[in-house]
């Protein structure tokens, strides 16, 4: 155990500033296609708080649910998805539908001339992901997955620490995102609609591995646990590596205690963070740095990753901010998910 421990570093600046209106004369008008829990709890509240975004309408095939959303977010309620896509007063569509429905409605929204922000994963396979991205590019429309954690500033700090050789040469990346079992009727347990744990939860540690290790990861092996009664993948582990032999270990599932972490191990130390994928807006991340004879904890400013990804999308639509790297990462993630499914040992229980 290291003998020395440096003091916690607490920011002294205002770490929770208000979102500033950088485009005061321009607004982005959203239509919301579907009434998922993530939209209710996180994304639509962030939209409402952004002075440059208007929520125009929400579409739901369950009228009561649509009216509930419309009342809270002061917008119109529609009972048909197609009606939302046909409205001329909407610039962009936000799609929080289950994963297996994404390709159909992304295609429909792009074909209607709308920019698209869609919940992760973008689409369920590498080929279909590439197809919808090519459609967006051909129509000069923005298509982005709402992988909000990548827009949290804590990961930029970690990248800077790696660039400064804080832990020497990187040897291994490991990450876990696990949650407790969901209610019996949860959409995640419907493989044909929700896609199971690999697509819904595994996207986080896999994308984090791509973020830090780059796109040249290959799948060495994997194990997936499938519940026989519902024929759904409820958890899994995968081992990947770069051409240089840097290892990525990822685990994910919905039959565990809650865990959301990653760790980077190097030749002279390690960096560890907790609550890396779904931190509340007020949470101040802590970067743990361990070396042979030294331990340090750095307390970072809180950040609003949902507000950040909306601002990134806004800037891409109105100012042309390049989303190509994010789209390429989405394609590579989908290809890795395909490879995991193909190579995995599947355990039925």
ROFIMAR-569013 format. One record per residue (C-alpha): residue in three letters; x, y, z. Coordinates in Angstrom, 3 decimals, always signed. Example, Ala and Ser with C-alpha at 12.3 -4.5 7.8 and 13.67 -1.06 7.14 Angstrom:
// residues 2
+------+----------+----------+----------+
! type !        x !        y !        z !
+------+----------+----------+----------+
!  Ala !  +12.300 !   -4.500 !   +7.800 !
!  Ser !  +13.670 !   -1.060 !   +7.140 !
+------+----------+----------+----------+
//
This chain:
// residues 349
+------+----------+----------+----------+
! type !        x !        y !        z !
+------+----------+----------+----------+
!  Unk !   +0.000 !   +0.000 !   +0.000 !
!  Unk !   +1.415 !   +3.420 !   -0.913 !
!  Unk !   +2.731 !   +5.375 !   +2.053 !
!  Unk !   +1.928 !   +8.900 !   +0.919 !
!  Unk !   -1.418 !  +10.394 !   +0.029 !
!  Unk !   -1.731 !  +13.831 !   -1.462 !
!  Unk !   -4.616 !  +16.041 !   -0.344 !
!  Unk !   -7.878 !  +16.087 !   -2.259 !
!  Unk !   -7.861 !  +18.897 !   -4.799 !
!  Unk !  -11.190 !  +20.737 !   -4.756 !
!  Unk !  -11.968 !  +23.285 !   -7.473 !
!  Unk !  -12.398 !  +26.822 !   -6.200 !
!  Unk !  -14.124 !  +28.160 !   -9.294 !
!  Unk !  -17.842 !  +28.141 !  -10.012 !
!  Unk !  -18.164 !  +24.523 !  -11.083 !
!  Unk !  -21.839 !  +24.534 !  -12.064 !
!  Unk !  -22.389 !  +27.471 !  -14.411 !
!  Unk !  -25.612 !  +28.166 !  -16.228 !
!  Unk !  -25.745 !  +27.164 !  -19.900 !
!  Unk !  -25.098 !  +30.270 !  -21.928 !
!  Unk !  -27.120 !  +31.160 !  -25.018 !
!  Unk !  -24.413 !  +31.337 !  -27.674 !
!  Unk !  -26.853 !  +31.558 !  -30.587 !
!  Unk !  -29.420 !  +33.997 !  -29.216 !
!  Unk !  -31.069 !  +34.615 !  -32.591 !
!  Unk !  -31.349 !  +30.965 !  -33.630 !
!  Unk !  -33.287 !  +28.094 !  -32.155 !
!  Unk !  -33.410 !  +24.391 !  -32.852 !
!  Unk !  -36.935 !  +22.970 !  -32.969 !
!  Unk !  -37.211 !  +19.365 !  -31.795 !
!  Unk !  -39.834 !  +16.711 !  -32.217 !
!  Unk !  -39.624 !  +13.732 !  -29.868 !
!  Unk !  -40.486 !  +10.332 !  -31.308 !
!  Unk !  -41.374 !   +8.054 !  -28.403 !
!  Unk !  -41.845 !   +8.479 !  -24.668 !
!  Unk !  -39.042 !   +6.499 !  -23.053 !
!  Unk !  -37.966 !   +6.888 !  -19.457 !
!  Unk !  -34.573 !   +8.386 !  -20.436 !
!  Unk !  -36.397 !  +11.134 !  -22.324 !
!  Unk !  -38.586 !  +11.932 !  -19.319 !
!  Unk !  -35.812 !  +11.899 !  -16.714 !
!  Unk !  -32.789 !  +13.334 !  -18.470 !
!  Unk !  -32.859 !  +14.381 !  -22.124 !
!  Unk !  -36.072 !  +16.391 !  -22.352 !
!  Unk !  -35.410 !  +18.293 !  -19.093 !
!  Unk !  -32.015 !  +19.231 !  -20.562 !
!  Unk !  -33.755 !  +20.357 !  -23.756 !
!  Unk !  -36.193 !  +22.487 !  -21.778 !
!  Unk !  -33.339 !  +24.127 !  -19.901 !
!  Unk !  -31.468 !  +25.083 !  -23.076 !
!  Unk !  -32.422 !  +28.606 !  -24.194 !
!  Unk !  -31.741 !  +27.710 !  -27.832 !
!  Unk !  -33.967 !  +24.632 !  -28.032 !
!  Unk !  -37.733 !  +24.373 !  -28.436 !
!  Unk !  -39.627 !  +21.122 !  -27.926 !
!  Unk !  -42.411 !  +21.440 !  -30.479 !
!  Unk !  -44.200 !  +18.102 !  -30.219 !
!  Unk !  -43.967 !  +14.584 !  -28.868 !
!  Unk !  -45.417 !  +11.507 !  -30.580 !
!  Unk !  -46.563 !   +8.412 !  -28.726 !
!  Unk !  -48.674 !   +5.436 !  -29.706 !
!  Unk !  -50.081 !   +5.568 !  -26.176 !
!  Unk !  -52.118 !   +8.817 !  -26.074 !
!  Unk !  -52.193 !   +9.015 !  -22.269 !
!  Unk !  -48.421 !   +8.826 !  -22.080 !
!  Unk !  -47.999 !  +11.376 !  -24.851 !
!  Unk !  -50.318 !  +13.819 !  -23.101 !
!  Unk !  -48.343 !  +13.406 !  -19.867 !
!  Unk !  -45.127 !  +14.326 !  -21.666 !
!  Unk !  -46.798 !  +17.204 !  -23.510 !
!  Unk !  -48.194 !  +18.670 !  -20.289 !
!  Unk !  -44.817 !  +18.601 !  -18.570 !
!  Unk !  -42.780 !  +19.962 !  -21.469 !
!  Unk !  -45.378 !  +22.386 !  -22.853 !
!  Unk !  -45.594 !  +20.950 !  -26.358 !
!  Unk !  -48.095 !  +19.288 !  -28.671 !
!  Unk !  -48.997 !  +15.603 !  -28.321 !
!  Unk !  -49.367 !  +13.449 !  -31.434 !
!  Unk !  -50.542 !   +9.851 !  -31.670 !
!  Unk !  -48.739 !   +8.917 !  -34.897 !
!  Unk !  -44.983 !   +8.983 !  -35.510 !
!  Unk !  -45.529 !   +9.844 !  -39.165 !
!  Unk !  -47.419 !  +13.025 !  -38.227 !
!  Unk !  -44.375 !  +14.213 !  -36.270 !
!  Unk !  -42.049 !  +13.683 !  -39.231 !
!  Unk !  -44.350 !  +15.627 !  -41.580 !
!  Unk !  -44.433 !  +18.822 !  -39.504 !
!  Unk !  -42.700 !  +21.779 !  -41.158 !
!  Unk !  -42.073 !  +23.502 !  -37.817 !
!  Unk !  -39.620 !  +20.780 !  -36.671 !
!  Unk !  -35.917 !  +20.812 !  -37.580 !
!  Unk !  -34.689 !  +17.740 !  -35.717 !
!  Unk !  -36.054 !  +14.494 !  -34.322 !
!  Unk !  -34.991 !  +12.978 !  -31.025 !
!  Unk !  -35.554 !   +9.197 !  -30.989 !
!  Unk !  -35.541 !   +7.432 !  -27.594 !
!  Unk !  -37.182 !   +4.266 !  -28.934 !
!  Unk !  -35.872 !   +0.737 !  -28.161 !
!  Unk !  -32.681 !   -0.183 !  -30.023 !
!  Unk !  -34.193 !   -2.563 !  -32.545 !
!  Unk !  -36.548 !   +0.159 !  -33.825 !
!  Unk !  -33.836 !   +2.735 !  -34.455 !
!  Unk !  -32.945 !   +1.869 !  -38.060 !
!  Unk !  -36.542 !   +2.142 !  -39.275 !
!  Unk !  -37.262 !   +5.505 !  -37.703 !
!  Unk !  -33.843 !   +7.040 !  -38.301 !
!  Unk !  -34.342 !   +6.243 !  -41.976 !
!  Unk !  -37.853 !   +7.709 !  -41.941 !
!  Unk !  -36.721 !  +10.898 !  -40.178 !
!  Unk !  -33.756 !  +11.446 !  -42.502 !
!  Unk !  -35.973 !  +10.790 !  -45.509 !
!  Unk !  -38.305 !  +13.494 !  -44.195 !
!  Unk !  -35.387 !  +15.942 !  -44.155 !
!  Unk !  -34.907 !  +16.031 !  -40.379 !
!  Unk !  -31.675 !  +15.972 !  -38.407 !
!  Unk !  -31.625 !  +13.095 !  -35.927 !
!  Unk !  -30.425 !  +12.643 !  -32.348 !
!  Unk !  -31.006 !   +9.031 !  -31.315 !
!  Unk !  -30.471 !   +7.134 !  -28.098 !
!  Unk !  -27.623 !   +4.651 !  -28.018 !
!  Unk !  -26.823 !   +2.424 !  -29.725 !
!  Unk !  -27.256 !   +4.144 !  -33.057 !
!  Unk !  -28.392 !   +0.934 !  -34.795 !
!  Unk !  -28.163 !   -2.767 !  -33.923 !
!  Unk !  -25.546 !   -3.953 !  -36.462 !
!  Unk !  -22.424 !   -2.682 !  -38.170 !
!  Unk !  -23.878 !   -2.842 !  -41.674 !
!  Unk !  -27.103 !   -1.036 !  -40.782 !
!  Unk !  -25.205 !   +1.577 !  -38.787 !
!  Unk !  -23.035 !   +2.342 !  -41.805 !
!  Unk !  -26.131 !   +2.501 !  -44.026 !
!  Unk !  -28.011 !   +5.096 !  -41.969 !
!  Unk !  -24.882 !   +7.208 !  -41.536 !
!  Unk !  -24.309 !   +7.159 !  -45.291 !
!  Unk !  -27.932 !   +8.230 !  -45.797 !
!  Unk !  -27.462 !  +11.159 !  -43.407 !
!  Unk !  -24.253 !  +12.232 !  -45.126 !
!  Unk !  -25.817 !  +11.986 !  -48.591 !
!  Unk !  -28.627 !  +14.297 !  -47.465 !
!  Unk !  -26.286 !  +16.630 !  -45.561 !
!  Unk !  -28.157 !  +16.013 !  -42.325 !
!  Unk !  -26.738 !  +15.530 !  -38.849 !
!  Unk !  -27.133 !  +12.069 !  -37.332 !
!  Unk !  -25.721 !  +11.565 !  -33.841 !
!  Unk !  -26.192 !   +8.987 !  -31.116 !
!  Unk !  -26.936 !  +10.368 !  -27.665 !
!  Unk !  -23.877 !   +8.795 !  -26.063 !
!  Unk !  -23.830 !  +11.571 !  -23.503 !
!  Unk !  -20.993 !  +10.310 !  -21.288 !
!  Unk !  -18.423 !  +11.084 !  -23.991 !
!  Unk !  -19.329 !  +14.764 !  -23.605 !
!  Unk !  -18.491 !  +14.901 !  -19.883 !
!  Unk !  -15.322 !  +16.848 !  -19.125 !
!  Unk !  -13.932 !  +14.209 !  -16.726 !
!  Unk !  -12.803 !  +12.080 !  -19.674 !
!  Unk !  -10.868 !  +15.002 !  -21.173 !
!  Unk !   -8.994 !  +15.285 !  -17.869 !
!  Unk !   -8.135 !  +11.595 !  -18.006 !
!  Unk !   -6.852 !  +11.938 !  -21.564 !
!  Unk !   -4.611 !  +14.816 !  -20.475 !
!  Unk !   -3.232 !  +12.739 !  -17.609 !
!  Unk !   -2.438 !   +9.905 !  -20.019 !
!  Unk !   -0.737 !  +12.337 !  -22.411 !
!  Unk !   +1.401 !  +13.580 !  -19.501 !
!  Unk !   +2.636 !  +10.005 !  -18.814 !
!  Unk !   +1.026 !  +10.102 !  -15.389 !
!  Unk !   +0.884 !   +6.294 !  -15.310 !
!  Unk !   +3.564 !   +5.549 !  -17.922 !
!  Unk !   +2.832 !   +3.421 !  -20.980 !
!  Unk !   -0.743 !   +2.170 !  -21.087 !
!  Unk !   -1.042 !   -1.584 !  -20.601 !
!  Unk !   -4.706 !   -2.295 !  -19.894 !
!  Unk !   -8.135 !   -0.680 !  -19.865 !
!  Unk !  -10.985 !   -2.224 !  -17.892 !
!  Unk !  -14.552 !   -1.013 !  -17.526 !
!  Unk !  -17.841 !   -2.222 !  -16.047 !
!  Unk !  -21.399 !   -1.058 !  -16.352 !
!  Unk !  -23.857 !   -3.260 !  -14.487 !
!  Unk !  -27.311 !   -2.614 !  -13.072 !
!  Unk !  -29.727 !   -4.559 !  -10.852 !
!  Unk !  -32.505 !   -6.636 !  -12.451 !
!  Unk !  -35.264 !   -4.574 !  -14.023 !
!  Unk !  -39.032 !   -5.048 !  -13.651 !
!  Unk !  -40.428 !   -8.116 !  -15.392 !
!  Unk !  -41.954 !   -6.160 !  -18.284 !
!  Unk !  -38.898 !   -3.950 !  -18.925 !
!  Unk !  -38.161 !   -3.467 !  -22.633 !
!  Unk !  -34.565 !   -4.627 !  -22.111 !
!  Unk !  -35.839 !   -8.181 !  -21.612 !
!  Unk !  -37.365 !   -8.238 !  -25.091 !
!  Unk !  -34.494 !   -9.266 !  -27.343 !
!  Unk !  -36.449 !   -8.582 !  -30.524 !
!  Unk !  -37.117 !   -4.976 !  -29.465 !
!  Unk !  -34.628 !   -3.840 !  -26.840 !
!  Unk !  -31.631 !   -5.853 !  -27.934 !
!  Unk !  -30.575 !   -7.167 !  -24.515 !
!  Unk !  -27.647 !   -6.178 !  -22.330 !
!  Unk !  -24.952 !   -6.085 !  -25.021 !
!  Unk !  -26.618 !   -3.349 !  -27.049 !
!  Unk !  -28.310 !   -1.448 !  -24.240 !
!  Unk !  -25.603 !   -1.518 !  -21.551 !
!  Unk !  -22.468 !   -2.895 !  -23.185 !
!  Unk !  -22.338 !   +0.143 !  -25.464 !
!  Unk !  -20.905 !   +2.215 !  -22.600 !
!  Unk !  -17.750 !   +0.257 !  -21.683 !
!  Unk !  -17.169 !   -0.653 !  -25.335 !
!  Unk !  -17.333 !   +2.978 !  -26.444 !
!  Unk !  -15.100 !   +3.975 !  -23.538 !
!  Unk !  -12.541 !   +1.403 !  -24.692 !
!  Unk !  -12.672 !   +2.836 !  -28.216 !
!  Unk !  -12.372 !   +6.350 !  -26.806 !
!  Unk !   -9.120 !   +5.623 !  -24.983 !
!  Unk !   -7.553 !   +2.855 !  -27.089 !
!  Unk !   -8.650 !   +3.836 !  -30.591 !
!  Unk !  -10.570 !   +2.040 !  -33.358 !
!  Unk !   -8.150 !   -0.833 !  -33.992 !
!  Unk !   -9.504 !   -3.062 !  -31.230 !
!  Unk !  -10.173 !   -6.694 !  -32.023 !
!  Unk !  -12.246 !   -9.169 !  -30.038 !
!  Unk !  -10.135 !  -11.938 !  -28.476 !
!  Unk !  -13.033 !  -13.695 !  -26.773 !
!  Unk !  -16.325 !  -13.184 !  -24.961 !
!  Unk !  -18.913 !  -14.825 !  -22.741 !
!  Unk !  -22.614 !  -13.939 !  -22.885 !
!  Unk !  -25.233 !  -15.137 !  -20.393 !
!  Unk !  -28.651 !  -15.784 !  -21.939 !
!  Unk !  -31.811 !  -16.283 !  -19.929 !
!  Unk !  -33.555 !  -19.260 !  -21.490 !
!  Unk !  -37.076 !  -18.296 !  -20.447 !
!  Unk !  -37.047 !  -15.024 !  -22.325 !
!  Unk !  -34.182 !  -15.778 !  -24.722 !
!  Unk !  -32.439 !  -12.513 !  -23.864 !
!  Unk !  -28.780 !  -11.737 !  -23.175 !
!  Unk !  -28.671 !  -10.369 !  -19.643 !
!  Unk !  -24.909 !   -9.951 !  -19.142 !
!  Unk !  -21.519 !  -10.515 !  -20.641 !
!  Unk !  -17.772 !  -10.026 !  -20.606 !
!  Unk !  -15.427 !   -9.412 !  -23.516 !
!  Unk !  -11.668 !   -9.301 !  -23.950 !
!  Unk !  -10.270 !   -7.099 !  -26.695 !
!  Unk !   -6.795 !   -5.881 !  -27.643 !
!  Unk !   -5.003 !   -3.378 !  -29.846 !
!  Unk !   -2.396 !   -4.423 !  -32.439 !
!  Unk !   +0.266 !   -3.397 !  -29.898 !
!  Unk !   -1.179 !   -5.715 !  -27.264 !
!  Unk !   -2.924 !   -3.206 !  -25.005 !
!  Unk !   -5.809 !   -5.096 !  -23.408 !
!  Unk !   -9.417 !   -3.966 !  -22.931 !
!  Unk !  -11.613 !   -5.880 !  -20.495 !
!  Unk !  -15.297 !   -4.923 !  -20.495 !
!  Unk !  -18.205 !   -6.263 !  -18.478 !
!  Unk !  -21.879 !   -5.369 !  -18.617 !
!  Unk !  -25.210 !   -6.681 !  -17.470 !
!  Unk !  -28.505 !   -6.328 !  -15.675 !
!  Unk !  -28.258 !   -9.048 !  -13.052 !
!  Unk !  -25.756 !   -7.350 !  -10.717 !
!  Unk !  -25.335 !   -4.597 !   -8.180 !
!  Unk !  -24.965 !   -1.141 !   -9.726 !
!  Unk !  -21.467 !   -0.431 !  -10.994 !
!  Unk !  -20.163 !   +2.092 !  -13.508 !
!  Unk !  -16.370 !   +2.349 !  -13.554 !
!  Unk !  -13.250 !   +2.335 !  -15.648 !
!  Unk !   -9.574 !   +1.875 !  -14.854 !
!  Unk !   -6.475 !   +2.490 !  -16.931 !
!  Unk !   -3.347 !   +0.595 !  -15.868 !
!  Unk !   +0.088 !   +1.659 !  -17.044 !
!  Unk !   +3.724 !   +0.755 !  -16.595 !
!  Unk !   +4.076 !   +2.991 !  -13.536 !
!  Unk !   +0.580 !   +3.412 !  -12.086 !
!  Unk !   -3.160 !   +3.355 !  -12.607 !
!  Unk !   -6.071 !   +5.784 !  -12.957 !
!  Unk !   -9.480 !   +4.790 !  -11.617 !
!  Unk !  -12.870 !   +6.560 !  -11.774 !
!  Unk !  -16.295 !   +5.609 !  -10.448 !
!  Unk !  -19.729 !   +6.725 !  -11.728 !
!  Unk !  -18.234 !   +7.420 !  -15.139 !
!  Unk !  -21.265 !   +6.821 !  -17.371 !
!  Unk !  -24.313 !   +8.256 !  -15.603 !
!  Unk !  -23.191 !  +10.910 !  -13.105 !
!  Unk !  -25.852 !  +13.351 !  -11.877 !
!  Unk !  -25.390 !  +16.960 !  -12.946 !
!  Unk !  -24.194 !  +17.937 !   -9.481 !
!  Unk !  -21.755 !  +15.058 !   -9.017 !
!  Unk !  -18.072 !  +16.009 !   -8.746 !
!  Unk !  -16.003 !  +13.178 !  -10.231 !
!  Unk !  -12.955 !  +11.934 !   -8.377 !
!  Unk !   -9.895 !  +10.775 !  -10.310 !
!  Unk !   -7.901 !   +8.244 !   -8.267 !
!  Unk !   -4.233 !   +7.996 !   -9.249 !
!  Unk !   -2.073 !   +5.251 !   -7.744 !
!  Unk !   +1.650 !   +4.868 !   -8.294 !
!  Unk !   +4.274 !   +2.788 !   -6.523 !
!  Unk !   +4.795 !   +5.183 !   -3.617 !
!  Unk !   +2.116 !   +7.778 !   -4.161 !
!  Unk !   -1.664 !   +8.061 !   -4.123 !
!  Unk !   -3.595 !  +11.100 !   -5.287 !
!  Unk !   -7.247 !  +12.039 !   -5.568 !
!  Unk !   -8.335 !  +14.880 !   -7.834 !
!  Unk !  -11.849 !  +16.225 !   -7.393 !
!  Unk !  -13.128 !  +17.597 !  -10.681 !
!  Unk !  -15.864 !  +20.125 !  -11.411 !
!  Unk !  -19.371 !  +18.795 !  -11.911 !
!  Unk !  -20.563 !  +18.792 !  -15.484 !
!  Unk !  -23.849 !  +18.382 !  -17.349 !
!  Unk !  -23.304 !  +15.753 !  -19.992 !
!  Unk !  -26.876 !  +15.837 !  -21.318 !
!  Unk !  -26.697 !  +19.600 !  -21.776 !
!  Unk !  -23.292 !  +19.192 !  -23.415 !
!  Unk !  -24.391 !  +16.638 !  -25.990 !
!  Unk !  -27.401 !  +18.797 !  -26.885 !
!  Unk !  -25.143 !  +21.802 !  -27.367 !
!  Unk !  -22.810 !  +19.699 !  -29.520 !
!  Unk !  -25.758 !  +18.560 !  -31.648 !
!  Unk !  -27.049 !  +22.143 !  -31.880 !
!  Unk !  -23.650 !  +23.379 !  -33.084 !
!  Unk !  -23.415 !  +20.546 !  -35.602 !
!  Unk !  -26.795 !  +21.481 !  -37.105 !
!  Unk !  -26.397 !  +25.249 !  -37.098 !
!  Unk !  -22.637 !  +25.751 !  -37.378 !
!  Unk !  -21.445 !  +22.609 !  -39.101 !
!  Unk !  -19.436 !  +21.119 !  -36.232 !
!  Unk !  -17.997 !  +17.865 !  -37.595 !
!  Unk !  -19.724 !  +14.732 !  -36.285 !
!  Unk !  -17.691 !  +12.363 !  -38.479 !
!  Unk !  -15.450 !  +11.067 !  -35.648 !
!  Unk !  -18.526 !  +10.259 !  -33.539 !
!  Unk !  -20.222 !   +8.518 !  -36.460 !
!  Unk !  -17.105 !   +6.490 !  -37.236 !
!  Unk !  -16.936 !   +5.438 !  -33.584 !
!  Unk !  -20.585 !   +4.358 !  -33.771 !
!  Unk !  -19.828 !   +2.184 !  -36.800 !
!  Unk !  -16.783 !   +0.639 !  -35.124 !
!  Unk !  -18.754 !   -0.020 !  -31.938 !
!  Unk !  -21.497 !   -1.761 !  -33.897 !
!  Unk !  -18.905 !   -3.893 !  -35.702 !
!  Unk !  -17.325 !   -4.885 !  -32.383 !
!  Unk !  -20.743 !   -5.817 !  -31.001 !
!  Unk !  -21.294 !   -8.005 !  -34.066 !
!  Unk !  -17.897 !   -9.609 !  -33.486 !
!  Unk !  -18.634 !  -10.242 !  -29.815 !
!  Unk !  -21.888 !  -11.983 !  -30.702 !
!  Unk !  -20.111 !  -14.086 !  -33.330 !
!  Unk !  -17.215 !  -15.154 !  -31.102 !
!  Unk !  -18.913 !  -15.405 !  -27.710 !
!  Unk !  -19.462 !  -18.536 !  -25.718 !
!  Unk !  -23.159 !  -18.310 !  -24.865 !
!  Unk !  -24.207 !  -19.698 !  -21.485 !
!  Unk !  -27.905 !  -20.511 !  -21.224 !
!  Unk !  -29.431 !  -20.659 !  -17.749 !
+------+----------+----------+----------+
//
